[in-house]
């Protein structure tokens, strides 16, 4: 039996709970794979036009703080989880690599700005508006669309934790 956990599932329940459930339900030799995006650390590849470096830093910070705390600590949880023997799991591989999102038109930019990156969290515009005010939120939205006009695409990189593990065979716990 193999279990594959999609992007962001661990951010909802918490990585330790997901790993504990995997250790509980997998048959001996069963495999488990997880990809957990670190939305609090995602960044645009290019500077947003019309914003100062300080304003872009403020926006990046506001977006990161809008991610629930348990989802911001996936790397810490992965390090802790590297000792999974008590759950009956053996790590095959753990990596941190970027996931790239490319927005190619204004509709895609609008969807990005109005879609929460994590369940029950604010969308990017709400996060910026709530922490930095309506004026900077409006300038942020305009800058994202202007970047598309200037470059032809908007590229966003999100660091993602990848983990694969397997349930120990009987007698190897």
Secondary structure, DSSP 8 states (H G I E B T S, - for coil): -EEEE-TTHHHHH-HHHHHHHHHHHS-TT-EEEEEEE-GGG-EESS--TTS-HHHHHHHHHHHHHTS-HHHHTHHHHHHHHT--GGGTEEEEEEEEEEEEEEE-SHHHHHHHHHS-SSTTS--HHHHHHHHH-HHHHHHHHHHHHHHHHHHS-EEEEEEEEEEEEEE--TT--
